Amino acid sequence: MDDQIRRKSCFLEHATLSHLAAFADQSRGRLREEPECPIRTVFQRDRDRIIHCAAFRRLKHKTQVFLSPEGDHYRTRLTHTLEVSQIARTIARGLDLNEDLTEAIALGHDLGHTPFGHAGERALDAVCSFGFHHYQQSLRVVDAIEKDGEGLNLTYEVRNGIVCHTKGTEAATLEGRIVRLADRIAYINHDIDDAVRAGVMRESDIPPRIREVLGETKSARINHLVLSAIENSRKTIELDSVDRALFEELHNFMFRHVYTNPVCKSEETKAIDMIQWLFGFYMEKPDNLPQNYQRILERDGKERAVCDFVAGMSDRYAIKVFESYFIPQSWMD
């Protein structure tokens, strides 16, 4: 098959997108060269590789804020990822930037998150000699863990956006910077929604000056912040100064009332202990690691392989493994 379909997509990018956009046919390339797909651009191909990878599927059983919540409507790391993708794509579309690149970064940004959310991240950071940060682990997942250690061989632009999606150095592309903002817009607003559902807070608890400007509901706030980003972003991605200040105030409010609330964090100590016990167990008995992590052990060392395996667990799998090693089993008749 010839490459007319892909070439048409690249032509349309140049014909319709802003000159500030990242263009697929101008990508800085992959870690390893490979033939082009005749149908998909490099960014479309990266998006598909992320969606089909094992780490993406495991996100459905990883904590967002509430550990093992009772009920089907609380967010997981997967639903968070999908909400980030939707918000980021909307902003990218409004700014005539590359939606395919934006979507790929958004879908891959949390692939390295641990079981039990940020509690698991803190647990591994405390015991790993090299430290642990989920955004770095997300890059490691796509570079060195997926496909039996071969990695997904993504483009520079997607890899850069993934590792720069949180604090610190900004992404090299505007699309990557959109994902950083969309991530915050998504998690702050859906965490409010989940906290209200859990009875931890009420929408009316949000300070009136924030609700008056940003909106009285989740949908209104997201819409307001997305419009603010589209109207105020040019050579960088930013909100109106008033919106930015109130959004930061909203984040601080959530930190005080939800992210450090005993109701939300009551099980975190158990989760941290569980992660650290599993890490210690596999450090003492690395032969128990699955075969694909044995290959990582041979290539990158025992501690790296153990960290990769424990970080990749879903909540329910971590509990299952912990029970099999540390909880006495009932006798069978």
LUMZALUM-76431 format. One record per residue (C-alpha): residue in three letters; residue number from 1; y, x, z. Coordinates in steps of 0.25 Angstrom, whole numbers, always signed. Layout:
N
<site setor="ALA" vogu="NUM" Y="Y" X="X" Z="Z"/>
...
//
This chain:
333
<site setor="MET" vogu="1" Y="+0" X="+0" Z="+0"/>
<site setor="ASP" vogu="2" Y="+14" X="+5" Z="-3"/>
<site setor="ASP" vogu="3" Y="+25" X="+6" Z="+7"/>
<site setor="GLN" vogu="4" Y="+34" X="-5" Z="+1"/>
<site setor="ILE" vogu="5" Y="+34" X="-14" Z="+13"/>
<site setor="ARG" vogu="6" Y="+38" X="-3" Z="+22"/>
<site setor="ARG" vogu="7" Y="+49" X="+2" Z="+13"/>
<site setor="LYS" vogu="8" Y="+55" X="-12" Z="+12"/>
<site setor="SER" vogu="9" Y="+55" X="-12" Z="+27"/>
<site setor="CYS" vogu="10" Y="+63" X="+1" Z="+27"/>
<site setor="PHE" vogu="11" Y="+72" X="-4" Z="+16"/>
<site setor="LEU" vogu="12" Y="+75" X="-16" Z="+24"/>
<site setor="GLU" vogu="13" Y="+78" X="-8" Z="+37"/>
<site setor="HIS" vogu="14" Y="+89" X="+0" Z="+29"/>
<site setor="ALA" vogu="15" Y="+94" X="-12" Z="+23"/>
<site setor="THR" vogu="16" Y="+96" X="-21" Z="+35"/>
<site setor="LEU" vogu="17" Y="+97" X="-12" Z="+48"/>
<site setor="SER" vogu="18" Y="+109" X="-5" Z="+54"/>
<site setor="HIS" vogu="19" Y="+111" X="+10" Z="+50"/>
<site setor="LEU" vogu="20" Y="+109" X="+12" Z="+65"/>
<site setor="ALA" vogu="21" Y="+94" X="+7" Z="+64"/>
<site setor="ALA" vogu="22" Y="+82" X="+16" Z="+64"/>
<site setor="PHE" vogu="23" Y="+75" X="+15" Z="+50"/>
<site setor="ALA" vogu="24" Y="+60" X="+16" Z="+49"/>
<site setor="ASP" vogu="25" Y="+61" X="+25" Z="+37"/>
<site setor="GLN" vogu="26" Y="+70" X="+34" Z="+45"/>
<site setor="SER" vogu="27" Y="+61" X="+36" Z="+57"/>
<site setor="ARG" vogu="28" Y="+59" X="+49" Z="+63"/>
<site setor="GLY" vogu="29" Y="+44" X="+48" Z="+61"/>
<site setor="ARG" vogu="30" Y="+32" X="+48" Z="+70"/>
<site setor="LEU" vogu="31" Y="+25" X="+59" Z="+78"/>
<site setor="ARG" vogu="32" Y="+15" X="+60" Z="+67"/>
<site setor="GLU" vogu="33" Y="+17" X="+57" Z="+53"/>
<site setor="GLU" vogu="34" Y="+9" X="+46" Z="+47"/>
<site setor="PRO" vogu="35" Y="+10" X="+37" Z="+34"/>
<site setor="GLU" vogu="36" Y="+19" X="+26" Z="+33"/>
<site setor="CYS" vogu="37" Y="+15" X="+12" Z="+34"/>
<site setor="PRO" vogu="38" Y="+17" X="+5" Z="+21"/>
<site setor="ILE" vogu="39" Y="+21" X="-8" Z="+27"/>
<site setor="ARG" vogu="40" Y="+28" X="-5" Z="+41"/>
<site setor="THR" vogu="41" Y="+40" X="+4" Z="+44"/>
<site setor="VAL" vogu="42" Y="+37" X="+15" Z="+54"/>
<site setor="PHE" vogu="43" Y="+44" X="+6" Z="+65"/>
<site setor="GLN" vogu="44" Y="+36" X="-6" Z="+62"/>
<site setor="ARG" vogu="45" Y="+23" X="+2" Z="+62"/>
<site setor="ASP" vogu="46" Y="+27" X="+8" Z="+76"/>
<site setor="ARG" vogu="47" Y="+29" X="-6" Z="+81"/>
<site setor="ASP" vogu="48" Y="+15" X="-10" Z="+76"/>
<site setor="ARG" vogu="49" Y="+9" X="+2" Z="+83"/>
<site setor="ILE" vogu="50" Y="+15" X="-1" Z="+96"/>
<site setor="ILE" vogu="51" Y="+11" X="-16" Z="+96"/>
<site setor="HIS" vogu="52" Y="-4" X="-13" Z="+92"/>
<site setor="CYS" vogu="53" Y="-5" X="-1" Z="+103"/>
<site setor="ALA" vogu="54" Y="-13" X="-3" Z="+116"/>
<site setor="ALA" vogu="55" Y="-2" X="+0" Z="+125"/>
<site setor="PHE" vogu="56" Y="+6" X="-11" Z="+119"/>
<site setor="ARG" vogu="57" Y="-5" X="-21" Z="+122"/>
<site setor="ARG" vogu="58" Y="-6" X="-16" Z="+136"/>
<site setor="LEU" vogu="59" Y="+9" X="-20" Z="+139"/>
<site setor="LYS" vogu="60" Y="+4" X="-35" Z="+141"/>
<site setor="HIS" vogu="61" Y="-2" X="-31" Z="+154"/>
<site setor="LYS" vogu="62" Y="+9" X="-22" Z="+159"/>
<site setor="THR" vogu="63" Y="+19" X="-26" Z="+170"/>
<site setor="GLN" vogu="64" Y="+33" X="-29" Z="+166"/>
<site setor="VAL" vogu="65" Y="+39" X="-32" Z="+180"/>
<site setor="PHE" vogu="66" Y="+30" X="-41" Z="+188"/>
<site setor="LEU" vogu="67" Y="+16" X="-34" Z="+191"/>
<site setor="SER" vogu="68" Y="+5" X="-43" Z="+187"/>
<site setor="PRO" vogu="69" Y="+13" X="-56" Z="+187"/>
<site setor="GLU" vogu="70" Y="+6" X="-70" Z="+188"/>
<site setor="GLY" vogu="71" Y="+10" X="-77" Z="+176"/>
<site setor="ASP" vogu="72" Y="+10" X="-76" Z="+161"/>
<site setor="HIS" vogu="73" Y="+25" X="-75" Z="+159"/>
<site setor="TYR" vogu="74" Y="+29" X="-62" Z="+166"/>
<site setor="ARG" vogu="75" Y="+33" X="-51" Z="+157"/>
<site setor="THR" vogu="76" Y="+23" X="-39" Z="+154"/>
<site setor="ARG" vogu="77" Y="+26" X="-26" Z="+148"/>
<site setor="LEU" vogu="78" Y="+22" X="-32" Z="+134"/>
<site setor="THR" vogu="79" Y="+31" X="-44" Z="+135"/>
<site setor="HIS" vogu="80" Y="+42" X="-36" Z="+139"/>
<site setor="THR" vogu="81" Y="+40" X="-27" Z="+127"/>
<site setor="LEU" vogu="82" Y="+40" X="-39" Z="+118"/>
<site setor="GLU" vogu="83" Y="+53" X="-44" Z="+124"/>
<site setor="VAL" vogu="84" Y="+59" X="-30" Z="+122"/>
<site setor="SER" vogu="85" Y="+55" X="-30" Z="+108"/>
<site setor="GLN" vogu="86" Y="+61" X="-44" Z="+105"/>
<site setor="ILE" vogu="87" Y="+74" X="-40" Z="+111"/>
<site setor="ALA" vogu="88" Y="+75" X="-26" Z="+105"/>
<site setor="ARG" vogu="89" Y="+72" X="-32" Z="+91"/>
<site setor="THR" vogu="90" Y="+83" X="-42" Z="+92"/>
<site setor="ILE" vogu="91" Y="+93" X="-32" Z="+96"/>
<site setor="ALA" vogu="92" Y="+88" X="-23" Z="+85"/>
<site setor="ARG" vogu="93" Y="+89" X="-34" Z="+75"/>
<site setor="GLY" vogu="94" Y="+103" X="-38" Z="+79"/>
<site setor="LEU" vogu="95" Y="+108" X="-23" Z="+77"/>
<site setor="ASP" vogu="96" Y="+101" X="-21" Z="+64"/>
<site setor="LEU" vogu="97" Y="+92" X="-11" Z="+70"/>
<site setor="ASN" vogu="98" Y="+77" X="-8" Z="+67"/>
<site setor="GLU" vogu="99" Y="+69" X="-19" Z="+74"/>
<site setor="ASP" vogu="100" Y="+55" X="-13" Z="+70"/>
<site setor="LEU" vogu="101" Y="+59" X="+0" Z="+78"/>
<site setor="THR" vogu="102" Y="+65" X="-8" Z="+89"/>
<site setor="GLU" vogu="103" Y="+53" X="-16" Z="+91"/>
<site setor="ALA" vogu="104" Y="+43" X="-4" Z="+90"/>
<site setor="ILE" vogu="105" Y="+51" X="+3" Z="+101"/>
<site setor="ALA" vogu="106" Y="+52" X="-10" Z="+110"/>
<site setor="LEU" vogu="107" Y="+37" X="-13" Z="+108"/>
<site setor="GLY" vogu="108" Y="+33" X="+1" Z="+112"/>
<site setor="HIS" vogu="109" Y="+43" X="+4" Z="+123"/>
<site setor="ASP" vogu="110" Y="+34" X="+0" Z="+135"/>
<site setor="LEU" vogu="111" Y="+21" X="+5" Z="+130"/>
<site setor="GLY" vogu="112" Y="+20" X="+15" Z="+141"/>
<site setor="HIS" vogu="113" Y="+23" X="+6" Z="+153"/>
<site setor="THR" vogu="114" Y="+13" X="+7" Z="+164"/>
<site setor="PRO" vogu="115" Y="+6" X="-4" Z="+171"/>
<site setor="PHE" vogu="116" Y="+14" X="-12" Z="+182"/>
<site setor="GLY" vogu="117" Y="+27" X="-9" Z="+175"/>
<site setor="HIS" vogu="118" Y="+37" X="+1" Z="+181"/>
<site setor="ALA" vogu="119" Y="+29" X="+2" Z="+194"/>
<site setor="GLY" vogu="120" Y="+18" X="+8" Z="+185"/>
<site setor="GLU" vogu="121" Y="+28" X="+17" Z="+179"/>
<site setor="ARG" vogu="122" Y="+33" X="+22" Z="+192"/>
<site setor="ALA" vogu="123" Y="+19" X="+24" Z="+197"/>
<site setor="LEU" vogu="124" Y="+15" X="+34" Z="+186"/>
<site setor="ASP" vogu="125" Y="+29" X="+41" Z="+186"/>
<site setor="ALA" vogu="126" Y="+25" X="+44" Z="+201"/>
<site setor="VAL" vogu="127" Y="+12" X="+50" Z="+198"/>
<site setor="CYS" vogu="128" Y="+13" X="+57" Z="+184"/>
<site setor="SER" vogu="129" Y="+18" X="+71" Z="+185"/>
<site setor="PHE" vogu="130" Y="+26" X="+69" Z="+172"/>
<site setor="GLY" vogu="131" Y="+31" X="+55" Z="+176"/>
<site setor="PHE" vogu="132" Y="+30" X="+42" Z="+169"/>
<site setor="HIS" vogu="133" Y="+40" X="+34" Z="+162"/>
<site setor="HIS" vogu="134" Y="+35" X="+22" Z="+154"/>
<site setor="TYR" vogu="135" Y="+45" X="+25" Z="+142"/>
<site setor="GLN" vogu="136" Y="+39" X="+39" Z="+140"/>
<site setor="GLN" vogu="137" Y="+25" X="+33" Z="+142"/>
<site setor="SER" vogu="138" Y="+28" X="+23" Z="+131"/>
<site setor="LEU" vogu="139" Y="+31" X="+34" Z="+121"/>
<site setor="ARG" vogu="140" Y="+18" X="+41" Z="+126"/>
<site setor="VAL" vogu="141" Y="+10" X="+29" Z="+123"/>
<site setor="VAL" vogu="142" Y="+14" X="+28" Z="+109"/>
<site setor="ASP" vogu="143" Y="+14" X="+43" Z="+107"/>
<site setor="ALA" vogu="144" Y="+1" X="+48" Z="+114"/>
<site setor="ILE" vogu="145" Y="-7" X="+37" Z="+120"/>
<site setor="GLU" vogu="146" Y="-9" X="+25" Z="+110"/>
<site setor="LYS" vogu="147" Y="-20" X="+27" Z="+99"/>
<site setor="ASP" vogu="148" Y="-29" X="+35" Z="+108"/>
<site setor="GLY" vogu="149" Y="-18" X="+45" Z="+111"/>
<site setor="GLU" vogu="150" Y="-13" X="+46" Z="+96"/>
<site setor="GLY" vogu="151" Y="-1" X="+38" Z="+99"/>
<site setor="LEU" vogu="152" Y="+6" X="+28" Z="+90"/>
<site setor="ASN" vogu="153" Y="+14" X="+38" Z="+82"/>
<site setor="LEU" vogu="154" Y="+27" X="+30" Z="+82"/>
<site setor="THR" vogu="155" Y="+40" X="+34" Z="+76"/>
<site setor="TYR" vogu="156" Y="+50" X="+42" Z="+83"/>
<site setor="GLU" vogu="157" Y="+60" X="+30" Z="+84"/>
<site setor="VAL" vogu="158" Y="+50" X="+21" Z="+91"/>
<site setor="ARG" vogu="159" Y="+45" X="+32" Z="+101"/>
<site setor="ASN" vogu="160" Y="+59" X="+36" Z="+104"/>
<site setor="GLY" vogu="161" Y="+63" X="+21" Z="+107"/>
<site setor="ILE" vogu="162" Y="+51" X="+19" Z="+116"/>
<site setor="VAL" vogu="163" Y="+54" X="+31" Z="+125"/>
<site setor="CYS" vogu="164" Y="+69" X="+28" Z="+125"/>
<site setor="HIS" vogu="165" Y="+68" X="+14" Z="+129"/>
<site setor="THR" vogu="166" Y="+72" X="+15" Z="+143"/>
<site setor="LYS" vogu="167" Y="+81" X="+24" Z="+151"/>
<site setor="GLY" vogu="168" Y="+86" X="+38" Z="+146"/>
<site setor="THR" vogu="169" Y="+88" X="+43" Z="+132"/>
<site setor="GLU" vogu="170" Y="+91" X="+32" Z="+122"/>
<site setor="ALA" vogu="171" Y="+82" X="+29" Z="+110"/>
<site setor="ALA" vogu="172" Y="+86" X="+36" Z="+97"/>
<site setor="THR" vogu="173" Y="+87" X="+23" Z="+89"/>
<site setor="LEU" vogu="174" Y="+95" X="+11" Z="+92"/>
<site setor="GLU" vogu="175" Y="+82" X="+3" Z="+91"/>
<site setor="GLY" vogu="176" Y="+76" X="+11" Z="+103"/>
<site setor="ARG" vogu="177" Y="+89" X="+8" Z="+111"/>
<site setor="ILE" vogu="178" Y="+88" X="-7" Z="+108"/>
<site setor="VAL" vogu="179" Y="+74" X="-6" Z="+115"/>
<site setor="ARG" vogu="180" Y="+80" X="+0" Z="+127"/>
<site setor="LEU" vogu="181" Y="+90" X="-11" Z="+129"/>
<site setor="ALA" vogu="182" Y="+80" X="-22" Z="+125"/>
<site setor="ASP" vogu="183" Y="+70" X="-17" Z="+135"/>
<site setor="ARG" vogu="184" Y="+80" X="-19" Z="+146"/>
<site setor="ILE" vogu="185" Y="+85" X="-33" Z="+141"/>
<site setor="ALA" vogu="186" Y="+70" X="-37" Z="+140"/>
<site setor="TYR" vogu="187" Y="+65" X="-33" Z="+154"/>
<site setor="ILE" vogu="188" Y="+77" X="-37" Z="+162"/>
<site setor="ASN" vogu="189" Y="+77" X="-51" Z="+156"/>
<site setor="HIS" vogu="190" Y="+62" X="-53" Z="+156"/>
<site setor="ASP" vogu="191" Y="+61" X="-47" Z="+170"/>
<site setor="ILE" vogu="192" Y="+72" X="-58" Z="+175"/>
<site setor="ASP" vogu="193" Y="+63" X="-68" Z="+168"/>
<site setor="ASP" vogu="194" Y="+50" X="-63" Z="+175"/>
<site setor="ALA" vogu="195" Y="+57" X="-62" Z="+189"/>
<site setor="VAL" vogu="196" Y="+62" X="-76" Z="+188"/>
<site setor="ARG" vogu="197" Y="+48" X="-81" Z="+185"/>
<site setor="ALA" vogu="198" Y="+43" X="-73" Z="+197"/>
<site setor="GLY" vogu="199" Y="+53" X="-79" Z="+206"/>
<site setor="VAL" vogu="200" Y="+60" X="-66" Z="+209"/>
<site setor="MET" vogu="201" Y="+73" X="-70" Z="+204"/>
<site setor="ARG" vogu="202" Y="+81" X="-81" Z="+197"/>
<site setor="GLU" vogu="203" Y="+90" X="-80" Z="+185"/>
<site setor="SER" vogu="204" Y="+101" X="-85" Z="+194"/>
<site setor="ASP" vogu="205" Y="+99" X="-72" Z="+202"/>
<site setor="ILE" vogu="206" Y="+105" X="-64" Z="+191"/>
<site setor="PRO" vogu="207" Y="+120" X="-61" Z="+194"/>
<site setor="PRO" vogu="208" Y="+129" X="-72" Z="+187"/>
<site setor="ARG" vogu="209" Y="+137" X="-62" Z="+180"/>
<site setor="ILE" vogu="210" Y="+125" X="-57" Z="+173"/>
<site setor="ARG" vogu="211" Y="+120" X="-71" Z="+169"/>
<site setor="GLU" vogu="212" Y="+134" X="-75" Z="+164"/>
<site setor="VAL" vogu="213" Y="+134" X="-64" Z="+154"/>
<site setor="LEU" vogu="214" Y="+120" X="-60" Z="+151"/>
<site setor="GLY" vogu="215" Y="+114" X="-74" Z="+152"/>
<site setor="GLU" vogu="216" Y="+108" X="-84" Z="+161"/>
<site setor="THR" vogu="217" Y="+93" X="-82" Z="+155"/>
<site setor="LYS" vogu="218" Y="+84" X="-72" Z="+150"/>
<site setor="SER" vogu="219" Y="+86" X="-76" Z="+136"/>
<site setor="ALA" vogu="220" Y="+101" X="-77" Z="+137"/>
<site setor="ARG" vogu="221" Y="+102" X="-63" Z="+143"/>
<site setor="ILE" vogu="222" Y="+93" X="-57" Z="+132"/>
<site setor="ASN" vogu="223" Y="+101" X="-63" Z="+121"/>
<site setor="HIS" vogu="224" Y="+114" X="-59" Z="+127"/>
<site setor="LEU" vogu="225" Y="+109" X="-44" Z="+129"/>
<site setor="VAL" vogu="226" Y="+103" X="-44" Z="+115"/>
<site setor="LEU" vogu="227" Y="+116" X="-49" Z="+109"/>
<site setor="SER" vogu="228" Y="+124" X="-39" Z="+117"/>
<site setor="ALA" vogu="229" Y="+116" X="-27" Z="+112"/>
<site setor="ILE" vogu="230" Y="+117" X="-32" Z="+98"/>
<site setor="GLU" vogu="231" Y="+132" X="-34" Z="+99"/>
<site setor="ASN" vogu="232" Y="+135" X="-21" Z="+106"/>
<site setor="SER" vogu="233" Y="+125" X="-11" Z="+100"/>
<site setor="ARG" vogu="234" Y="+129" X="-2" Z="+88"/>
<site setor="LYS" vogu="235" Y="+126" X="+13" Z="+89"/>
<site setor="THR" vogu="236" Y="+119" X="+11" Z="+102"/>
<site setor="ILE" vogu="237" Y="+112" X="-1" Z="+109"/>
<site setor="GLU" vogu="238" Y="+121" X="-7" Z="+120"/>
<site setor="LEU" vogu="239" Y="+125" X="-20" Z="+127"/>
<site setor="ASP" vogu="240" Y="+139" X="-25" Z="+129"/>
<site setor="SER" vogu="241" Y="+145" X="-18" Z="+141"/>
<site setor="VAL" vogu="242" Y="+146" X="-31" Z="+150"/>
<site setor="ASP" vogu="243" Y="+131" X="-34" Z="+146"/>
<site setor="ARG" vogu="244" Y="+127" X="-20" Z="+149"/>
<site setor="ALA" vogu="245" Y="+133" X="-20" Z="+163"/>
<site setor="LEU" vogu="246" Y="+127" X="-34" Z="+166"/>
<site setor="PHE" vogu="247" Y="+113" X="-31" Z="+160"/>
<site setor="GLU" vogu="248" Y="+113" X="-18" Z="+169"/>
<site setor="GLU" vogu="249" Y="+117" X="-27" Z="+181"/>
<site setor="LEU" vogu="250" Y="+106" X="-37" Z="+177"/>
<site setor="HIS" vogu="251" Y="+96" X="-25" Z="+177"/>
<site setor="ASN" vogu="252" Y="+101" X="-21" Z="+191"/>
<site setor="PHE" vogu="253" Y="+99" X="-35" Z="+196"/>
<site setor="MET" vogu="254" Y="+85" X="-35" Z="+191"/>
<site setor="PHE" vogu="255" Y="+82" X="-22" Z="+197"/>
<site setor="ARG" vogu="256" Y="+86" X="-27" Z="+211"/>
<site setor="HIS" vogu="257" Y="+80" X="-41" Z="+210"/>
<site setor="VAL" vogu="258" Y="+67" X="-39" Z="+202"/>
<site setor="TYR" vogu="259" Y="+63" X="-25" Z="+199"/>
<site setor="THR" vogu="260" Y="+63" X="-21" Z="+213"/>
<site setor="ASN" vogu="261" Y="+60" X="-35" Z="+219"/>
<site setor="PRO" vogu="262" Y="+47" X="-35" Z="+228"/>
<site setor="VAL" vogu="263" Y="+42" X="-47" Z="+221"/>
<site setor="CYS" vogu="264" Y="+41" X="-40" Z="+208"/>
<site setor="LYS" vogu="265" Y="+37" X="-26" Z="+214"/>
<site setor="SER" vogu="266" Y="+27" X="-31" Z="+225"/>
<site setor="GLU" vogu="267" Y="+15" X="-25" Z="+217"/>
<site setor="GLU" vogu="268" Y="+21" X="-12" Z="+212"/>
<site setor="THR" vogu="269" Y="+16" X="-3" Z="+223"/>
<site setor="LYS" vogu="270" Y="+2" X="-8" Z="+220"/>
<site setor="ALA" vogu="271" Y="+4" X="-5" Z="+205"/>
<site setor="ILE" vogu="272" Y="+10" X="+9" Z="+208"/>
<site setor="ASP" vogu="273" Y="-2" X="+12" Z="+217"/>
<site setor="MET" vogu="274" Y="-11" X="+7" Z="+206"/>
<site setor="ILE" vogu="275" Y="-5" X="+15" Z="+195"/>
<site setor="GLN" vogu="276" Y="-5" X="+28" Z="+203"/>
<site setor="TRP" vogu="277" Y="-19" X="+26" Z="+208"/>
<site setor="LEU" vogu="278" Y="-24" X="+25" Z="+194"/>
<site setor="PHE" vogu="279" Y="-16" X="+37" Z="+190"/>
<site setor="GLY" vogu="280" Y="-22" X="+45" Z="+201"/>
<site setor="PHE" vogu="281" Y="-36" X="+40" Z="+198"/>
<site setor="TYR" vogu="282" Y="-36" X="+44" Z="+183"/>
<site setor="MET" vogu="283" Y="-30" X="+57" Z="+187"/>
<site setor="GLU" vogu="284" Y="-42" X="+60" Z="+196"/>
<site setor="LYS" vogu="285" Y="-52" X="+54" Z="+186"/>
<site setor="PRO" vogu="286" Y="-46" X="+56" Z="+172"/>
<site setor="ASP" vogu="287" Y="-60" X="+54" Z="+166"/>
<site setor="ASN" vogu="288" Y="-58" X="+39" Z="+169"/>
<site setor="LEU" vogu="289" Y="-47" X="+39" Z="+158"/>
<site setor="PRO" vogu="290" Y="-50" X="+31" Z="+145"/>
<site setor="GLN" vogu="291" Y="-54" X="+40" Z="+133"/>
<site setor="ASN" vogu="292" Y="-41" X="+39" Z="+126"/>
<site setor="TYR" vogu="293" Y="-34" X="+44" Z="+139"/>
<site setor="GLN" vogu="294" Y="-44" X="+55" Z="+140"/>
<site setor="ARG" vogu="295" Y="-39" X="+60" Z="+127"/>
<site setor="ILE" vogu="296" Y="-25" X="+59" Z="+132"/>
<site setor="LEU" vogu="297" Y="-29" X="+67" Z="+145"/>
<site setor="GLU" vogu="298" Y="-35" X="+78" Z="+136"/>
<site setor="ARG" vogu="299" Y="-22" X="+79" Z="+128"/>
<site setor="ASP" vogu="300" Y="-11" X="+76" Z="+138"/>
<site setor="GLY" vogu="301" Y="-18" X="+79" Z="+152"/>
<site setor="LYS" vogu="302" Y="-24" X="+70" Z="+163"/>
<site setor="GLU" vogu="303" Y="-11" X="+65" Z="+169"/>
<site setor="ARG" vogu="304" Y="-5" X="+61" Z="+156"/>
<site setor="ALA" vogu="305" Y="-18" X="+53" Z="+152"/>
<site setor="VAL" vogu="306" Y="-19" X="+46" Z="+166"/>
<site setor="CYS" vogu="307" Y="-4" X="+42" Z="+165"/>
<site setor="ASP" vogu="308" Y="-6" X="+37" Z="+151"/>
<site setor="PHE" vogu="309" Y="-18" X="+29" Z="+155"/>
<site setor="VAL" vogu="310" Y="-12" X="+23" Z="+168"/>
<site setor="ALA" vogu="311" Y="+1" X="+20" Z="+161"/>
<site setor="GLY" vogu="312" Y="-6" X="+12" Z="+150"/>
<site setor="MET" vogu="313" Y="-13" X="+3" Z="+159"/>
<site setor="SER" vogu="314" Y="-10" X="-12" Z="+159"/>
<site setor="ASP" vogu="315" Y="-8" X="-18" Z="+173"/>
<site setor="ARG" vogu="316" Y="-21" X="-25" Z="+173"/>
<site setor="TYR" vogu="317" Y="-29" X="-13" Z="+168"/>
<site setor="ALA" vogu="318" Y="-22" X="-4" Z="+179"/>
<site setor="ILE" vogu="319" Y="-27" X="-14" Z="+189"/>
<site setor="LYS" vogu="320" Y="-41" X="-15" Z="+183"/>
<site setor="VAL" vogu="321" Y="-43" X="+0" Z="+183"/>
<site setor="PHE" vogu="322" Y="-37" X="+1" Z="+197"/>
<site setor="GLU" vogu="323" Y="-47" X="-9" Z="+202"/>
<site setor="SER" vogu="324" Y="-59" X="-2" Z="+195"/>
<site setor="TYR" vogu="325" Y="-56" X="+11" Z="+202"/>
<site setor="PHE" vogu="326" Y="-49" X="+7" Z="+216"/>
<site setor="ILE" vogu="327" Y="-54" X="-7" Z="+219"/>
<site setor="PRO" vogu="328" Y="-69" X="-9" Z="+224"/>
<site setor="GLN" vogu="329" Y="-76" X="-18" Z="+215"/>
<site setor="SER" vogu="330" Y="-84" X="-30" Z="+220"/>
<site setor="TRP" vogu="331" Y="-100" X="-29" Z="+220"/>
<site setor="MET" vogu="332" Y="-107" X="-36" Z="+209"/>
<site setor="ASP" vogu="333" Y="-119" X="-45" Z="+213"/>
//
